[in-house]
Amino acid sequence: MTIKPGILYLIPCTLGDTPVEQVLPQHVIAITRKLQHFVVEQPKTARQFLATIQSELPIQSLHFATLNEHTATNELSVLLAPLLAGQDVGIISEAGCPGIADPGAELVNLAHRKGIRVVPLVGPSSILLALMASGLNGQRFAFHGYLPITDAERNKTIAKLETESVKLKQTQLFIETPYRNDKLFGALLAQCRPETLLCVATNITLPSEHILTRPIKQWKSQPIPQLNKHPSMFLLLGKS
């Protein structure tokens, strides 16, 4: 008898300490509460999230498999075993939506190749929320993840992104480790043209959320925003 594969649910989670009910629809919470098998980046934070939404099953009875940047490609098939045995599985990333700037994408790709149904659930994405609120070009954009750490390489990359933005009329999005936000912000002010638009979106969905878009020349004339250790998205759009 052929076993019908389970469903792979892509489960979004909060971007910080925002109450779950403010950012997740009730049907997402209801589906997640019933699941027993999960693929996660960090089991500890996944357990905390599931305790917050009040899983219907005892936390100690849940099964967690780890998928992060250190997971080898040849290990992915093992993570699909419960699905192929007919069990539903949920992927949970550390923050936001699985598969978006997240190692879960490779497992989802393999699930498609194995004929497993993939269901994305609605929830917050810092990338899309920042783009929505920026007022920059939402028709053409690219997310570049982290920029280089060294000053020379970072400055070179900023110049390249700004040039491409002007040429393609494309919004460029990127992030930084929170404790290096101030350094990246300073590099953007130093390297970008005065008319280039820069949006800084900090603590998205949190009570302290702050999203502001200004030309570089205006950023230079106002107080420096408080970015140190605060998760932030940076978006720029060059002007021809």
Biotite code that builds the C-alpha atoms (Angstrom):
import biotite.structure as struc

atoms = struc.array([
    struc.Atom([0.000, 0.000, 0.000], chain_id="A", res_id=1, res_name="MET", atom_name="CA", element="C"),
    struc.Atom([1.356, 3.385, -1.056], chain_id="A", res_id=2, res_name="THR", atom_name="CA", element="C"),
    struc.Atom([1.576, 5.951, 1.756], chain_id="A", res_id=3, res_name="ILE", atom_name="CA", element="C"),
    struc.Atom([0.427, 9.443, 0.866], chain_id="A", res_id=4, res_name="LYS", atom_name="CA", element="C"),
    struc.Atom([3.140, 11.957, 1.837], chain_id="A", res_id=5, res_name="PRO", atom_name="CA", element="C"),
    struc.Atom([2.401, 14.478, 4.538], chain_id="A", res_id=6, res_name="GLY", atom_name="CA", element="C"),
    struc.Atom([2.233, 18.235, 3.980], chain_id="A", res_id=7, res_name="ILE", atom_name="CA", element="C"),
    struc.Atom([5.230, 20.503, 4.496], chain_id="A", res_id=8, res_name="LEU", atom_name="CA", element="C"),
    struc.Atom([4.000, 23.699, 6.168], chain_id="A", res_id=9, res_name="TYR", atom_name="CA", element="C"),
    struc.Atom([6.146, 26.833, 6.081], chain_id="A", res_id=10, res_name="LEU", atom_name="CA", element="C"),
    struc.Atom([5.393, 28.448, 9.430], chain_id="A", res_id=11, res_name="ILE", atom_name="CA", element="C"),
    struc.Atom([6.178, 32.143, 9.982], chain_id="A", res_id=12, res_name="PRO", atom_name="CA", element="C"),
    struc.Atom([6.988, 33.406, 13.451], chain_id="A", res_id=13, res_name="CYS", atom_name="CA", element="C"),
    struc.Atom([7.348, 36.773, 15.122], chain_id="A", res_id=14, res_name="THR", atom_name="CA", element="C"),
    struc.Atom([10.222, 39.165, 14.370], chain_id="A", res_id=15, res_name="LEU", atom_name="CA", element="C"),
    struc.Atom([10.689, 39.911, 18.067], chain_id="A", res_id=16, res_name="GLY", atom_name="CA", element="C"),
    struc.Atom([8.614, 40.032, 21.216], chain_id="A", res_id=17, res_name="ASP", atom_name="CA", element="C"),
    struc.Atom([5.465, 41.164, 19.417], chain_id="A", res_id=18, res_name="THR", atom_name="CA", element="C"),
    struc.Atom([2.383, 39.279, 20.682], chain_id="A", res_id=19, res_name="PRO", atom_name="CA", element="C"),
    struc.Atom([1.738, 36.374, 18.315], chain_id="A", res_id=20, res_name="VAL", atom_name="CA", element="C"),
    struc.Atom([-1.897, 37.313, 17.715], chain_id="A", res_id=21, res_name="GLU", atom_name="CA", element="C"),
    struc.Atom([-0.809, 40.697, 16.310], chain_id="A", res_id=22, res_name="GLN", atom_name="CA", element="C"),
    struc.Atom([1.176, 39.215, 13.418], chain_id="A", res_id=23, res_name="VAL", atom_name="CA", element="C"),
    struc.Atom([-0.123, 35.665, 12.814], chain_id="A", res_id=24, res_name="LEU", atom_name="CA", element="C"),
    struc.Atom([-3.633, 34.786, 11.579], chain_id="A", res_id=25, res_name="PRO", atom_name="CA", element="C"),
    struc.Atom([-5.622, 32.411, 13.746], chain_id="A", res_id=26, res_name="GLN", atom_name="CA", element="C"),
    struc.Atom([-5.604, 29.636, 11.125], chain_id="A", res_id=27, res_name="HIS", atom_name="CA", element="C"),
    struc.Atom([-1.787, 29.666, 11.091], chain_id="A", res_id=28, res_name="VAL", atom_name="CA", element="C"),
    struc.Atom([-1.722, 29.265, 14.862], chain_id="A", res_id=29, res_name="ILE", atom_name="CA", element="C"),
    struc.Atom([-4.361, 26.509, 14.682], chain_id="A", res_id=30, res_name="ALA", atom_name="CA", element="C"),
    struc.Atom([-2.404, 24.480, 12.103], chain_id="A", res_id=31, res_name="ILE", atom_name="CA", element="C"),
    struc.Atom([0.878, 24.853, 13.982], chain_id="A", res_id=32, res_name="THR", atom_name="CA", element="C"),
    struc.Atom([-0.642, 23.796, 17.303], chain_id="A", res_id=33, res_name="ARG", atom_name="CA", element="C"),
    struc.Atom([-1.550, 20.366, 15.883], chain_id="A", res_id=34, res_name="LYS", atom_name="CA", element="C"),
    struc.Atom([1.844, 19.469, 14.390], chain_id="A", res_id=35, res_name="LEU", atom_name="CA", element="C"),
    struc.Atom([4.227, 17.045, 16.040], chain_id="A", res_id=36, res_name="GLN", atom_name="CA", element="C"),
    struc.Atom([7.197, 17.164, 13.634], chain_id="A", res_id=37, res_name="HIS", atom_name="CA", element="C"),
    struc.Atom([9.285, 20.279, 12.963], chain_id="A", res_id=38, res_name="PHE", atom_name="CA", element="C"),
    struc.Atom([12.397, 21.313, 11.066], chain_id="A", res_id=39, res_name="VAL", atom_name="CA", element="C"),
    struc.Atom([13.962, 24.315, 12.783], chain_id="A", res_id=40, res_name="VAL", atom_name="CA", element="C"),
    struc.Atom([17.084, 26.463, 12.948], chain_id="A", res_id=41, res_name="GLU", atom_name="CA", element="C"),
    struc.Atom([17.278, 26.418, 16.751], chain_id="A", res_id=42, res_name="GLN", atom_name="CA", element="C"),
    struc.Atom([15.234, 23.860, 18.770], chain_id="A", res_id=43, res_name="PRO", atom_name="CA", element="C"),
    struc.Atom([15.338, 26.036, 21.902], chain_id="A", res_id=44, res_name="LYS", atom_name="CA", element="C"),
    struc.Atom([13.690, 29.087, 20.311], chain_id="A", res_id=45, res_name="THR", atom_name="CA", element="C"),
    struc.Atom([11.286, 26.857, 18.361], chain_id="A", res_id=46, res_name="ALA", atom_name="CA", element="C"),
    struc.Atom([10.110, 25.291, 21.628], chain_id="A", res_id=47, res_name="ARG", atom_name="CA", element="C"),
    struc.Atom([9.619, 28.755, 23.105], chain_id="A", res_id=48, res_name="GLN", atom_name="CA", element="C"),
    struc.Atom([7.541, 29.812, 20.099], chain_id="A", res_id=49, res_name="PHE", atom_name="CA", element="C"),
    struc.Atom([5.392, 26.654, 20.285], chain_id="A", res_id=50, res_name="LEU", atom_name="CA", element="C"),
    struc.Atom([4.882, 27.152, 24.008], chain_id="A", res_id=51, res_name="ALA", atom_name="CA", element="C"),
    struc.Atom([3.762, 30.716, 23.301], chain_id="A", res_id=52, res_name="THR", atom_name="CA", element="C"),
    struc.Atom([1.110, 29.610, 20.810], chain_id="A", res_id=53, res_name="ILE", atom_name="CA", element="C"),
    struc.Atom([0.064, 26.822, 23.209], chain_id="A", res_id=54, res_name="GLN", atom_name="CA", element="C"),
    struc.Atom([0.752, 23.684, 21.182], chain_id="A", res_id=55, res_name="SER", atom_name="CA", element="C"),
    struc.Atom([-1.958, 21.051, 21.640], chain_id="A", res_id=56, res_name="GLU", atom_name="CA", element="C"),
    struc.Atom([0.735, 18.436, 22.275], chain_id="A", res_id=57, res_name="LEU", atom_name="CA", element="C"),
    struc.Atom([3.167, 18.372, 25.205], chain_id="A", res_id=58, res_name="PRO", atom_name="CA", element="C"),
    struc.Atom([6.356, 20.160, 24.170], chain_id="A", res_id=59, res_name="ILE", atom_name="CA", element="C"),
    struc.Atom([8.454, 17.169, 25.261], chain_id="A", res_id=60, res_name="GLN", atom_name="CA", element="C"),
    struc.Atom([6.552, 14.948, 22.810], chain_id="A", res_id=61, res_name="SER", atom_name="CA", element="C"),
    struc.Atom([7.409, 17.091, 19.783], chain_id="A", res_id=62, res_name="LEU", atom_name="CA", element="C"),
    struc.Atom([10.142, 16.071, 17.336], chain_id="A", res_id=63, res_name="HIS", atom_name="CA", element="C"),
    struc.Atom([12.703, 18.630, 16.175], chain_id="A", res_id=64, res_name="PHE", atom_name="CA", element="C"),
    struc.Atom([15.210, 18.217, 13.349], chain_id="A", res_id=65, res_name="ALA", atom_name="CA", element="C"),
    struc.Atom([17.789, 20.958, 12.833], chain_id="A", res_id=66, res_name="THR", atom_name="CA", element="C"),
    struc.Atom([18.311, 22.766, 9.533], chain_id="A", res_id=67, res_name="LEU", atom_name="CA", element="C"),
    struc.Atom([20.754, 25.670, 9.486], chain_id="A", res_id=68, res_name="ASN", atom_name="CA", element="C"),
    struc.Atom([23.654, 27.057, 7.468], chain_id="A", res_id=69, res_name="GLU", atom_name="CA", element="C"),
    struc.Atom([25.816, 24.113, 8.577], chain_id="A", res_id=70, res_name="HIS", atom_name="CA", element="C"),
    struc.Atom([23.438, 21.417, 7.290], chain_id="A", res_id=71, res_name="THR", atom_name="CA", element="C"),
    struc.Atom([24.999, 19.556, 4.346], chain_id="A", res_id=72, res_name="ALA", atom_name="CA", element="C"),
    struc.Atom([22.980, 18.971, 1.187], chain_id="A", res_id=73, res_name="THR", atom_name="CA", element="C"),
    struc.Atom([23.253, 15.201, 1.586], chain_id="A", res_id=74, res_name="ASN", atom_name="CA", element="C"),
    struc.Atom([21.560, 15.469, 5.011], chain_id="A", res_id=75, res_name="GLU", atom_name="CA", element="C"),
    struc.Atom([18.359, 17.032, 3.663], chain_id="A", res_id=76, res_name="LEU", atom_name="CA", element="C"),
    struc.Atom([16.701, 13.789, 2.589], chain_id="A", res_id=77, res_name="SER", atom_name="CA", element="C"),
    struc.Atom([16.701, 12.552, 6.216], chain_id="A", res_id=78, res_name="VAL", atom_name="CA", element="C"),
    struc.Atom([14.651, 15.600, 7.203], chain_id="A", res_id=79, res_name="LEU", atom_name="CA", element="C"),
    struc.Atom([11.910, 14.521, 4.792], chain_id="A", res_id=80, res_name="LEU", atom_name="CA", element="C"),
    struc.Atom([11.515, 11.056, 6.332], chain_id="A", res_id=81, res_name="ALA", atom_name="CA", element="C"),
    struc.Atom([8.434, 11.909, 8.458], chain_id="A", res_id=82, res_name="PRO", atom_name="CA", element="C"),
    struc.Atom([6.748, 13.466, 5.407], chain_id="A", res_id=83, res_name="LEU", atom_name="CA", element="C"),
    struc.Atom([7.373, 10.400, 3.279], chain_id="A", res_id=84, res_name="LEU", atom_name="CA", element="C"),
    struc.Atom([5.928, 8.312, 6.137], chain_id="A", res_id=85, res_name="ALA", atom_name="CA", element="C"),
    struc.Atom([2.697, 10.334, 5.940], chain_id="A", res_id=86, res_name="GLY", atom_name="CA", element="C"),
    struc.Atom([3.302, 12.833, 8.761], chain_id="A", res_id=87, res_name="GLN", atom_name="CA", element="C"),
    struc.Atom([2.807, 16.587, 8.353], chain_id="A", res_id=88, res_name="ASP", atom_name="CA", element="C"),
    struc.Atom([5.897, 18.688, 9.139], chain_id="A", res_id=89, res_name="VAL", atom_name="CA", element="C"),
    struc.Atom([6.386, 22.394, 9.861], chain_id="A", res_id=90, res_name="GLY", atom_name="CA", element="C"),
    struc.Atom([9.494, 24.444, 9.054], chain_id="A", res_id=91, res_name="ILE", atom_name="CA", element="C"),
    struc.Atom([10.202, 27.271, 11.506], chain_id="A", res_id=92, res_name="ILE", atom_name="CA", element="C"),
    struc.Atom([13.015, 29.765, 10.957], chain_id="A", res_id=93, res_name="SER", atom_name="CA", element="C"),
    struc.Atom([14.495, 31.998, 13.645], chain_id="A", res_id=94, res_name="GLU", atom_name="CA", element="C"),
    struc.Atom([12.417, 35.026, 12.615], chain_id="A", res_id=95, res_name="ALA", atom_name="CA", element="C"),
    struc.Atom([9.912, 35.803, 9.883], chain_id="A", res_id=96, res_name="GLY", atom_name="CA", element="C"),
    struc.Atom([9.123, 33.505, 6.972], chain_id="A", res_id=97, res_name="CYS", atom_name="CA", element="C"),
    struc.Atom([10.914, 30.223, 6.167], chain_id="A", res_id=98, res_name="PRO", atom_name="CA", element="C"),
    struc.Atom([12.612, 30.114, 2.778], chain_id="A", res_id=99, res_name="GLY", atom_name="CA", element="C"),
    struc.Atom([13.114, 33.900, 2.589], chain_id="A", res_id=100, res_name="ILE", atom_name="CA", element="C"),
    struc.Atom([16.773, 34.648, 3.365], chain_id="A", res_id=101, res_name="ALA", atom_name="CA", element="C"),
    struc.Atom([16.665, 31.342, 5.193], chain_id="A", res_id=102, res_name="ASP", atom_name="CA", element="C"),
    struc.Atom([18.235, 27.843, 4.782], chain_id="A", res_id=103, res_name="PRO", atom_name="CA", element="C"),
    struc.Atom([14.758, 26.276, 4.561], chain_id="A", res_id=104, res_name="GLY", atom_name="CA", element="C"),
    struc.Atom([14.632, 26.969, 0.825], chain_id="A", res_id=105, res_name="ALA", atom_name="CA", element="C"),
    struc.Atom([16.801, 23.950, -0.054], chain_id="A", res_id=106, res_name="GLU", atom_name="CA", element="C"),
    struc.Atom([14.559, 21.570, 1.850], chain_id="A", res_id=107, res_name="LEU", atom_name="CA", element="C"),
    struc.Atom([11.482, 23.029, 0.161], chain_id="A", res_id=108, res_name="VAL", atom_name="CA", element="C"),
    struc.Atom([13.122, 22.528, -3.220], chain_id="A", res_id=109, res_name="ASN", atom_name="CA", element="C"),
    struc.Atom([13.816, 18.884, -2.405], chain_id="A", res_id=110, res_name="LEU", atom_name="CA", element="C"),
    struc.Atom([10.232, 18.416, -1.181], chain_id="A", res_id=111, res_name="ALA", atom_name="CA", element="C"),
    struc.Atom([8.937, 19.552, -4.575], chain_id="A", res_id=112, res_name="HIS", atom_name="CA", element="C"),
    struc.Atom([11.208, 17.052, -6.312], chain_id="A", res_id=113, res_name="ARG", atom_name="CA", element="C"),
    struc.Atom([9.840, 14.282, -4.049], chain_id="A", res_id=114, res_name="LYS", atom_name="CA", element="C"),
    struc.Atom([6.221, 15.156, -4.848], chain_id="A", res_id=115, res_name="GLY", atom_name="CA", element="C"),
    struc.Atom([5.494, 16.521, -1.363], chain_id="A", res_id=116, res_name="ILE", atom_name="CA", element="C"),
    struc.Atom([2.878, 19.248, -1.090], chain_id="A", res_id=117, res_name="ARG", atom_name="CA", element="C"),
    struc.Atom([4.277, 22.543, 0.207], chain_id="A", res_id=118, res_name="VAL", atom_name="CA", element="C"),
    struc.Atom([1.953, 25.028, 1.929], chain_id="A", res_id=119, res_name="VAL", atom_name="CA", element="C"),
    struc.Atom([3.203, 28.541, 2.805], chain_id="A", res_id=120, res_name="PRO", atom_name="CA", element="C"),
    struc.Atom([1.416, 30.139, 5.751], chain_id="A", res_id=121, res_name="LEU", atom_name="CA", element="C"),
    struc.Atom([0.853, 33.877, 6.140], chain_id="A", res_id=122, res_name="VAL", atom_name="CA", element="C"),
    struc.Atom([3.098, 35.866, 8.463], chain_id="A", res_id=123, res_name="GLY", atom_name="CA", element="C"),
    struc.Atom([5.606, 38.733, 8.764], chain_id="A", res_id=124, res_name="PRO", atom_name="CA", element="C"),
    struc.Atom([8.600, 39.147, 6.468], chain_id="A", res_id=125, res_name="SER", atom_name="CA", element="C"),
    struc.Atom([10.941, 41.994, 7.408], chain_id="A", res_id=126, res_name="SER", atom_name="CA", element="C"),
    struc.Atom([12.049, 42.234, 3.775], chain_id="A", res_id=127, res_name="ILE", atom_name="CA", element="C"),
    struc.Atom([8.561, 42.754, 2.370], chain_id="A", res_id=128, res_name="LEU", atom_name="CA", element="C"),
    struc.Atom([7.317, 44.898, 5.258], chain_id="A", res_id=129, res_name="LEU", atom_name="CA", element="C"),
    struc.Atom([10.309, 47.221, 4.917], chain_id="A", res_id=130, res_name="ALA", atom_name="CA", element="C"),
    struc.Atom([9.826, 47.460, 1.161], chain_id="A", res_id=131, res_name="LEU", atom_name="CA", element="C"),
    struc.Atom([6.114, 48.190, 1.582], chain_id="A", res_id=132, res_name="MET", atom_name="CA", element="C"),
    struc.Atom([6.800, 51.007, 4.028], chain_id="A", res_id=133, res_name="ALA", atom_name="CA", element="C"),
    struc.Atom([9.817, 52.501, 2.235], chain_id="A", res_id=134, res_name="SER", atom_name="CA", element="C"),
    struc.Atom([8.042, 54.238, -0.638], chain_id="A", res_id=135, res_name="GLY", atom_name="CA", element="C"),
    struc.Atom([10.812, 52.951, -2.925], chain_id="A", res_id=136, res_name="LEU", atom_name="CA", element="C"),
    struc.Atom([10.347, 50.873, -6.082], chain_id="A", res_id=137, res_name="ASN", atom_name="CA", element="C"),
    struc.Atom([8.296, 47.798, -5.194], chain_id="A", res_id=138, res_name="GLY", atom_name="CA", element="C"),
    struc.Atom([8.059, 46.677, -8.821], chain_id="A", res_id=139, res_name="GLN", atom_name="CA", element="C"),
    struc.Atom([11.763, 45.927, -9.172], chain_id="A", res_id=140, res_name="ARG", atom_name="CA", element="C"),
    struc.Atom([13.943, 45.058, -6.186], chain_id="A", res_id=141, res_name="PHE", atom_name="CA", element="C"),
    struc.Atom([16.708, 42.720, -4.982], chain_id="A", res_id=142, res_name="ALA", atom_name="CA", element="C"),
    struc.Atom([17.713, 41.440, -1.553], chain_id="A", res_id=143, res_name="PHE", atom_name="CA", element="C"),
    struc.Atom([21.470, 41.039, -1.042], chain_id="A", res_id=144, res_name="HIS", atom_name="CA", element="C"),
    struc.Atom([21.694, 39.738, 2.523], chain_id="A", res_id=145, res_name="GLY", atom_name="CA", element="C"),
    struc.Atom([24.791, 40.879, 4.414], chain_id="A", res_id=146, res_name="TYR", atom_name="CA", element="C"),
    struc.Atom([27.342, 43.224, 2.856], chain_id="A", res_id=147, res_name="LEU", atom_name="CA", element="C"),
    struc.Atom([31.097, 42.549, 3.273], chain_id="A", res_id=148, res_name="PRO", atom_name="CA", element="C"),
    struc.Atom([32.600, 43.281, 6.694], chain_id="A", res_id=149, res_name="ILE", atom_name="CA", element="C"),
    struc.Atom([35.863, 44.951, 5.660], chain_id="A", res_id=150, res_name="THR", atom_name="CA", element="C"),
    struc.Atom([35.688, 48.669, 4.909], chain_id="A", res_id=151, res_name="ASP", atom_name="CA", element="C"),
    struc.Atom([37.172, 48.462, 1.424], chain_id="A", res_id=152, res_name="ALA", atom_name="CA", element="C"),
    struc.Atom([34.953, 45.606, 0.240], chain_id="A", res_id=153, res_name="GLU", atom_name="CA", element="C"),
    struc.Atom([31.845, 47.096, 1.853], chain_id="A", res_id=154, res_name="ARG", atom_name="CA", element="C"),
    struc.Atom([32.438, 50.481, 0.179], chain_id="A", res_id=155, res_name="ASN", atom_name="CA", element="C"),
    struc.Atom([33.039, 48.776, -3.150], chain_id="A", res_id=156, res_name="LYS", atom_name="CA", element="C"),
    struc.Atom([29.796, 46.816, -2.819], chain_id="A", res_id=157, res_name="THR", atom_name="CA", element="C"),
    struc.Atom([27.782, 49.911, -1.834], chain_id="A", res_id=158, res_name="ILE", atom_name="CA", element="C"),
    struc.Atom([29.053, 51.754, -4.909], chain_id="A", res_id=159, res_name="ALA", atom_name="CA", element="C"),
    struc.Atom([28.156, 48.788, -7.115], chain_id="A", res_id=160, res_name="LYS", atom_name="CA", element="C"),
    struc.Atom([24.648, 48.473, -5.657], chain_id="A", res_id=161, res_name="LEU", atom_name="CA", element="C"),
    struc.Atom([24.013, 52.191, -6.069], chain_id="A", res_id=162, res_name="GLU", atom_name="CA", element="C"),
    struc.Atom([25.165, 52.116, -9.704], chain_id="A", res_id=163, res_name="THR", atom_name="CA", element="C"),
    struc.Atom([22.961, 49.081, -10.452], chain_id="A", res_id=164, res_name="GLU", atom_name="CA", element="C"),
    struc.Atom([20.034, 50.753, -8.713], chain_id="A", res_id=165, res_name="SER", atom_name="CA", element="C"),
    struc.Atom([20.305, 53.800, -10.983], chain_id="A", res_id=166, res_name="VAL", atom_name="CA", element="C"),
    struc.Atom([20.744, 51.694, -14.103], chain_id="A", res_id=167, res_name="LYS", atom_name="CA", element="C"),
    struc.Atom([17.925, 49.241, -13.379], chain_id="A", res_id=168, res_name="LEU", atom_name="CA", element="C"),
    struc.Atom([15.673, 51.573, -11.341], chain_id="A", res_id=169, res_name="LYS", atom_name="CA", element="C"),
    struc.Atom([15.864, 48.814, -8.738], chain_id="A", res_id=170, res_name="GLN", atom_name="CA", element="C"),
    struc.Atom([15.509, 49.041, -4.960], chain_id="A", res_id=171, res_name="THR", atom_name="CA", element="C"),
    struc.Atom([18.445, 47.378, -3.207], chain_id="A", res_id=172, res_name="GLN", atom_name="CA", element="C"),
    struc.Atom([17.784, 45.732, 0.169], chain_id="A", res_id=173, res_name="LEU", atom_name="CA", element="C"),
    struc.Atom([20.381, 44.442, 2.631], chain_id="A", res_id=174, res_name="PHE", atom_name="CA", element="C"),
    struc.Atom([20.951, 43.830, 6.330], chain_id="A", res_id=175, res_name="ILE", atom_name="CA", element="C"),
    struc.Atom([23.748, 43.889, 8.875], chain_id="A", res_id=176, res_name="GLU", atom_name="CA", element="C"),
    struc.Atom([24.488, 42.237, 12.187], chain_id="A", res_id=177, res_name="THR", atom_name="CA", element="C"),
    struc.Atom([22.729, 44.635, 14.615], chain_id="A", res_id=178, res_name="PRO", atom_name="CA", element="C"),
    struc.Atom([25.887, 45.656, 16.502], chain_id="A", res_id=179, res_name="TYR", atom_name="CA", element="C"),
    struc.Atom([27.456, 46.776, 13.179], chain_id="A", res_id=180, res_name="ARG", atom_name="CA", element="C"),
    struc.Atom([24.443, 48.809, 12.013], chain_id="A", res_id=181, res_name="ASN", atom_name="CA", element="C"),
    struc.Atom([26.041, 52.149, 12.894], chain_id="A", res_id=182, res_name="ASP", atom_name="CA", element="C"),
    struc.Atom([29.134, 51.358, 10.852], chain_id="A", res_id=183, res_name="LYS", atom_name="CA", element="C"),
    struc.Atom([27.070, 50.378, 7.812], chain_id="A", res_id=184, res_name="LEU", atom_name="CA", element="C"),
    struc.Atom([24.903, 53.483, 8.148], chain_id="A", res_id=185, res_name="PHE", atom_name="CA", element="C"),
    struc.Atom([28.022, 55.673, 8.271], chain_id="A", res_id=186, res_name="GLY", atom_name="CA", element="C"),
    struc.Atom([29.440, 53.962, 5.180], chain_id="A", res_id=187, res_name="ALA", atom_name="CA", element="C"),
    struc.Atom([26.197, 54.569, 3.273], chain_id="A", res_id=188, res_name="LEU", atom_name="CA", element="C"),
    struc.Atom([26.256, 58.273, 4.118], chain_id="A", res_id=189, res_name="LEU", atom_name="CA", element="C"),
    struc.Atom([29.907, 58.515, 3.081], chain_id="A", res_id=190, res_name="ALA", atom_name="CA", element="C"),
    struc.Atom([29.676, 56.517, -0.153], chain_id="A", res_id=191, res_name="GLN", atom_name="CA", element="C"),
    struc.Atom([26.271, 57.285, -1.685], chain_id="A", res_id=192, res_name="CYS", atom_name="CA", element="C"),
    struc.Atom([25.322, 60.258, -3.818], chain_id="A", res_id=193, res_name="ARG", atom_name="CA", element="C"),
    struc.Atom([23.443, 63.111, -2.101], chain_id="A", res_id=194, res_name="PRO", atom_name="CA", element="C"),
    struc.Atom([20.220, 62.440, -4.048], chain_id="A", res_id=195, res_name="GLU", atom_name="CA", element="C"),
    struc.Atom([20.153, 58.663, -3.442], chain_id="A", res_id=196, res_name="THR", atom_name="CA", element="C"),
    struc.Atom([17.182, 57.632, -1.323], chain_id="A", res_id=197, res_name="LEU", atom_name="CA", element="C"),
    struc.Atom([17.926, 55.565, 1.779], chain_id="A", res_id=198, res_name="LEU", atom_name="CA", element="C"),
    struc.Atom([15.311, 53.869, 3.947], chain_id="A", res_id=199, res_name="CYS", atom_name="CA", element="C"),
    struc.Atom([16.195, 52.489, 7.374], chain_id="A", res_id=200, res_name="VAL", atom_name="CA", element="C"),
    struc.Atom([13.556, 50.165, 8.851], chain_id="A", res_id=201, res_name="ALA", atom_name="CA", element="C"),
    struc.Atom([14.250, 49.237, 12.480], chain_id="A", res_id=202, res_name="THR", atom_name="CA", element="C"),
    struc.Atom([12.463, 46.872, 14.902], chain_id="A", res_id=203, res_name="ASN", atom_name="CA", element="C"),
    struc.Atom([9.757, 46.022, 12.379], chain_id="A", res_id=204, res_name="ILE", atom_name="CA", element="C"),
    struc.Atom([6.400, 45.031, 14.001], chain_id="A", res_id=205, res_name="THR", atom_name="CA", element="C"),
    struc.Atom([7.682, 45.933, 17.488], chain_id="A", res_id=206, res_name="LEU", atom_name="CA", element="C"),
    struc.Atom([6.339, 48.836, 19.572], chain_id="A", res_id=207, res_name="PRO", atom_name="CA", element="C"),
    struc.Atom([9.655, 50.639, 18.931], chain_id="A", res_id=208, res_name="SER", atom_name="CA", element="C"),
    struc.Atom([9.343, 50.248, 15.138], chain_id="A", res_id=209, res_name="GLU", atom_name="CA", element="C"),
    struc.Atom([10.911, 53.145, 13.231], chain_id="A", res_id=210, res_name="HIS", atom_name="CA", element="C"),
    struc.Atom([10.886, 53.370, 9.415], chain_id="A", res_id=211, res_name="ILE", atom_name="CA", element="C"),
    struc.Atom([12.170, 56.459, 7.630], chain_id="A", res_id=212, res_name="LEU", atom_name="CA", element="C"),
    struc.Atom([13.136, 57.236, 4.018], chain_id="A", res_id=213, res_name="THR", atom_name="CA", element="C"),
    struc.Atom([15.269, 60.285, 3.209], chain_id="A", res_id=214, res_name="ARG", atom_name="CA", element="C"),
    struc.Atom([17.807, 61.390, 0.572], chain_id="A", res_id=215, res_name="PRO", atom_name="CA", element="C"),
    struc.Atom([21.400, 60.897, 1.721], chain_id="A", res_id=216, res_name="ILE", atom_name="CA", element="C"),
    struc.Atom([21.931, 64.673, 1.936], chain_id="A", res_id=217, res_name="LYS", atom_name="CA", element="C"),
    struc.Atom([19.002, 64.939, 4.366], chain_id="A", res_id=218, res_name="GLN", atom_name="CA", element="C"),
    struc.Atom([20.199, 62.013, 6.490], chain_id="A", res_id=219, res_name="TRP", atom_name="CA", element="C"),
    struc.Atom([23.496, 63.885, 6.889], chain_id="A", res_id=220, res_name="LYS", atom_name="CA", element="C"),
    struc.Atom([21.753, 66.975, 8.250], chain_id="A", res_id=221, res_name="SER", atom_name="CA", element="C"),
    struc.Atom([19.711, 65.279, 10.977], chain_id="A", res_id=222, res_name="GLN", atom_name="CA", element="C"),
    struc.Atom([20.494, 63.344, 14.168], chain_id="A", res_id=223, res_name="PRO", atom_name="CA", element="C"),
    struc.Atom([21.873, 59.841, 13.659], chain_id="A", res_id=224, res_name="ILE", atom_name="CA", element="C"),
    struc.Atom([19.169, 57.207, 14.306], chain_id="A", res_id=225, res_name="PRO", atom_name="CA", element="C"),
    struc.Atom([19.605, 54.778, 17.193], chain_id="A", res_id=226, res_name="GLN", atom_name="CA", element="C"),
    struc.Atom([20.486, 51.583, 15.336], chain_id="A", res_id=227, res_name="LEU", atom_name="CA", element="C"),
    struc.Atom([23.047, 49.833, 17.521], chain_id="A", res_id=228, res_name="ASN", atom_name="CA", element="C"),
    struc.Atom([21.842, 46.324, 18.445], chain_id="A", res_id=229, res_name="LYS", atom_name="CA", element="C"),
    struc.Atom([18.420, 46.953, 16.864], chain_id="A", res_id=230, res_name="HIS", atom_name="CA", element="C"),
    struc.Atom([17.488, 44.627, 13.935], chain_id="A", res_id=231, res_name="PRO", atom_name="CA", element="C"),
    struc.Atom([17.285, 46.817, 10.840], chain_id="A", res_id=232, res_name="SER", atom_name="CA", element="C"),
    struc.Atom([16.701, 46.623, 7.104], chain_id="A", res_id=233, res_name="MET", atom_name="CA", element="C"),
    struc.Atom([18.489, 49.024, 4.751], chain_id="A", res_id=234, res_name="PHE", atom_name="CA", element="C"),
    struc.Atom([17.023, 49.953, 1.366], chain_id="A", res_id=235, res_name="LEU", atom_name="CA", element="C"),
    struc.Atom([18.453, 52.320, -1.217], chain_id="A", res_id=236, res_name="LEU", atom_name="CA", element="C"),
    struc.Atom([17.278, 53.624, -4.564], chain_id="A", res_id=237, res_name="LEU", atom_name="CA", element="C"),
    struc.Atom([19.676, 55.643, -6.699], chain_id="A", res_id=238, res_name="GLY", atom_name="CA", element="C"),
    struc.Atom([18.510, 58.582, -8.746], chain_id="A", res_id=239, res_name="LYS", atom_name="CA", element="C"),
    struc.Atom([19.768, 59.318, -12.271], chain_id="A", res_id=240, res_name="SER", atom_name="CA", element="C"),
])
